[in-house]
Amino acid sequence: MRFIFKTRYDQDIALIRHGGQRFWYSLLLIALLVAPVLVSEYMLSQFVFICIYGIVGLGLMLLIGFTGQVSLGHAAFMGVGAYTHVLLIAAGWPFLLSICAAALLTAAVGVVVGLPALRVRGIYLAIATMAFGFIVEEVTARWESVTGGNSGLQVHPPAIAGFKFESTAALYYLCLVFAVLATLFVLNLLRAPTGRAFVAIRDSEISAQSMGINLARYKTTAFALSALLTGVAGALYAHQIRFITPEQFTILQSIELLLMVVIGGLGSIHGAFFGAAFVISLPQVIGWLKDFLPDAVANATGLKPVIFGAVMIAVVLAEPYGMYGRWLKIRTYFQLFPFYRRGLFKRQKSFQKSDRLR
């Protein structure tokens, strides 16, 4: 069991808390950098999707896991970012400038969508964001002169300073850079007063307001920053699939994104990427299981949603803190062995959520 002896107040908000984290994260970064040499091109393309969905997960985690605001419209934010970026690229804008403009426009849309959060919460806020998702889907499908309607838009490979990211490996490195930058952005935001205000609002809005936190300001800020990250992911997603249509940003996609962060583990940065890896790997696992299932079950329509729903029910009943919560329990078990007690994590319910935030 590792005990950290703190001698400075800065250690409470340090980005890296001890040498073990520095070692393992450095090893992970090295493994990600050499991945194109070690894995096949198909597997590398799945890593690209994990990076993109991980950025979306960070945005959703910032809104749901750390601020406590429910959203069923994040696929629409992805669509706004994707269409804006593709249209600006077609107009001759540079890649970096167009992706920044798409992110800012999506953030502005997030502020507008976040306004209902000032008056409603819970299921009513989810309905409001779901209505926004339907609006974006209808607009992109009907506005054929701009979005191409259901016929969609062709997307060309990104290019920076004359270099085109045409290969899978090049696009992987590009998405990896954005995923690392997004992770560092969220980590530093949570260490700042803004992030601590988000957590206070999640734990208790009344208590947060009594401490002088402006609920309207921080709720809209959370929606804007969450939409900004999702808009960046939408732009990268468009380049990965090379073709965008309104059917790719539906309410079903929003529900899948929501389940992604719940299964990964709400309230943790690791959970965003755990959930992304689960969502991307699930179709491959189902394809592998079909060889062992009866033909009537293997060829049945809707097999993926059924398995997804079953996993979701199992996670909610057995592990409310998701995959990352289970990993914390496994790690603690080996750290405290043979002194681990079964009720160790149950006793943490007496603490505030912010005290358990790791």
N, C-alpha and C positions, 0 to 999 in steps of 0.2 A: 504494500500500500504506500503510495507516494504522499508525503506531507510537504506542503510548501510553506516555508517560513518567510513571511512578508516583513520587510523592513521599510517599505516606502508605500505611500498611498497610491502612487502610479501603478503599482503592481496589481491593484484591483481592476484596472481597466487596460492592462497590457494586452496587446494583440496576440502574443505568444507567451503563455504563462510559465512554461518550464522547458528544459532541454529536450524532454521526450517528445513534446509536440513539434519542436523544431526539427528533430530527426525524422519523425514519421511523415510530416508534411513535405519535407525536402525529398524524402524517398518517393513519395507519391508523385511529386512534380517531375522527378527524373523519369519515373515509369511512364507518365503521360507524354513526356517529350520523346521518348524512344518507342512509343506505341506503334507508329507507322512502320517501323522496322520489324516488329515482333508479331503483329496480327495481320490478318487478311484484309483486303480492301472492303469487303462486306462488313466485317466486324468494325473496321475503322469508321464506316458510314454510320454504324449504330452509336459509336462514341460521339460522332458529330451531333446526332439527335439528343444524346444524353446531355451534352453541353448546352444545347439550345433549350431543352426542357428544364434543365437545371436553372437557367436564368429566369425562365417563367416561374419556376418553383420559388426562387428567391423573392420575386415580386409578390407572389401570393403569400409566402411566408411572412413577408413584411406587413402585409395587410391583415391576414387572418391570424397567423400565429403570434405576432407581436403586438398588433393593435386591436385584434378581436372584432374586425369588421368582415362580414361574410360577403363574398362576391361570386356570382354565377355568370359573369360576363367577361371573363378574362380572355376567352377565345376571340371575342370581339376586339379587345385591345390588340391582340396579336394581328387581327385582320387590318385594323387601322394602321399599325406600324408597317405591315407588309405592303399594303397597297400604296401608302404614301411613299415608301422607299422606292418601290418599283417604278412608280410614276415619275418621281424625281430623277431616277437613274435614266429613264427613257427621255427625259427632257434635257439631259446632258450634264446633270449635276455630278460632281465627284462622289465616290463611294462614302468616304468619311463624312462629308458635309451632308449628304442625303440621309445617312443613318442618324446623324445628330438631329436633323430637322424632323425626321419621322419620330424620334424619341420625344422631342419637345412637343410636337403636335399631339402625340398620344397622351403625354402628361397633361396637356391642356384639356383634352377630352376627359381624362381621369378626374380633373378638378370639377368639371361639370357633372359627371356621374356621381362624384362624391358628395355633392350638395344634399341629396336626399338622406345621406348618412347623418346629417345634423338633426334630423327630426325623427327618423325611423331607425330601427335596429332589428337584429335577428332575422326572422323569416321574411319580414316586410322589406328589409334592405336587400335580401337575396332576390326577392321578386322584382324590386326596382332595377337591380343590375341585370337580371334575366331579361327584362323588357328592353334594356339597352342592347343586349346581345341580339334580340330579334330585330330591332331597328337597324343595326349595322348590317345584319345578314340581308334584310330586304333592300337596303340602299345599295349595297354592292351588287345585288342580283338585278335590280331594276335600272341602275344608272349605267347602261350599256356603253354609252359614248365615252365614258371615262374609265370604268372598271372592266369593260368587256363583258359584263353580265355573267351568265352561266358558262359562256364560252371560255372565260378566264384570260389570263395574261401570261405571256412567255417571259421568263426571267433569265437574264444572262449572268454568267459568272462574275463575281465582284472583281474589281481591279483597283489597285492602289499604286500610284506613281508608275503607271505603265505595266505593272506586274499583274497578270491575271491568275486568280485562284481557281484554275480549271480542274486540277486534280483533287481527288478526295483528301489526300494528305495535306495539301495546301489549305483547303477549306477547313480541315480539322484544326490546324494550328491557328487559323483566324478565329474560329469559334472558341477554341481553348483560351486564347488571349482575352476575349470578351467575357468568358465565364470567370476567369481569374479576377479580372477588373471588377466585375459585378459582385463577386464574393467579397473582395476587399472593401468595396463601397458599402455594402450592407454591414459588414463587421465594424467598420469605423463609424457608421451611422448609429449602430446600437450602443457604441461606447460613448457617443456624444449625448448631450442633454435631450436632443430630439428623440433619439431612440429610447431613452429612459422614460420620456413622456409617453411614447407609444405603449410601452409595457405598463405604465401606470394606468393608462386609459383602459387597457385590456383587463387589468385586475379589478378595477372599480372606477367607473366614470365619476361617481359622486366624490370619492376620495381624491381623485386626480383634480377635479374642479376645485375642491376645497383647498388644495395646495397651490392654486393659482395657475393651473394648466388650462390654456385656452382650447376647449374641446373642438370648436369649429375650425380653428387654424390647424391643429395637429391631425384631425380626421381627414380634412381635405389634402393636407400634405402627404399623409399615408397613401391616399388614393392616387395622388399625382406621381409619387415615386414608384409605387407599384406598377402603375400604367407605363411609366417611362421604361422600366426594365423589361416589361412585357412587350413594349413596342420594339425595343432593340432585338429581342428574341424573335419577334415576328419578321423583322427584316432579314435576319440570318436564316430563318426557316424558309423564306421565299427562295433564297439562293440555294438551299439544300435540295428542295424538291423541284426547282427549276420551272414550276408552273403553279399558279394560284387561282383558285376559284372560290366562290362564296361557300360551297359545301365543305371547305376545309376549316371553317371558323364558325361552326354551329354551336348550339346550346349543349349538344352532346359532348363536344370537345371541351367546353367549359366545365361540365360535370367531371369529365375525366381528369382535368387539371386539378380540380378541387380534391378529388379522391387521391390524386398523386401526392399532395402534401400531407393529407391525413394519414395515408399509409406510410409515408416516409417518416413522419413524426412532427407534429405541430410544435412550434416554438424552438426550432433548432435549425441552424444553417446546414448541418449534415443531412437532416431529413429532406431538404429540398432535392439534393442529389441522390439520396437513397430512393426517394419516390420516383425520380426521373429514370433511374436505372431499372426500377421495377416495371414502370409503364412501357419502356422500350423493349425490355427483355421478355415481357409476358407473351407477345405473339410468337416469339421463337420457342418458348417453353410449350405453348399450346400446340404448335406445329410438331414438336418432338413427341408430345403425349398422344397425338392422333394415331401414331403407329401402334400404340398399345390399347387403344379404345375400340369398342365395337363400331362397325361402319355406321350404324344408325345414330350413334352419338358423335362420332368424328365428323360426319358430313352434315350435322344439324346446324342450321343457321342460328346465330346469336350465341355461339359457344363462348366467345371471348367475354361478352357482357356478363354471362352467367358466372364464369370463373372470377371475373373482376368483382362482381357483387358478393360472391362467396368469400373471397379474400377480405373484402371490406368489412363484412359482418364479423369474420373471425378476428380481425384487427381491433374493431371497436369493442368486442366482448372480452378478448383475451389480453390485448395490449393497447390501451388507449393512447399511449405515447408513441405508437408506431414502431417502425423498424429501428430507428435510432434509440428509442426507449428500451427496446429489447437488447440492443447492443450494450447499452450502459449497464443493464442488469448482468449480462454475461461477463462484462469486464470487471464489474464490482465483485462478482462471485469468485473469480480467479484471484483478484487482488486480496480478498479477505479470507480465502480458503485457509484453514477449515473453520473459520469463525463466522462465516456468512449465515445470516438468519433469514428465513423465508419472508418475514414481515418487515424487512428493512425499509423497503420503498413505500410500504403502506403507512409507516409512521411519518413520512414526509407530507402527508395530506394536511397535517397541522400547520404547515408553513404556507406562506403566500407563494403564488406562482412565480413571482419575480425572484424569490429566494431559491427556487429550484432551477432557475434558468441557467443552463450551462451550454 
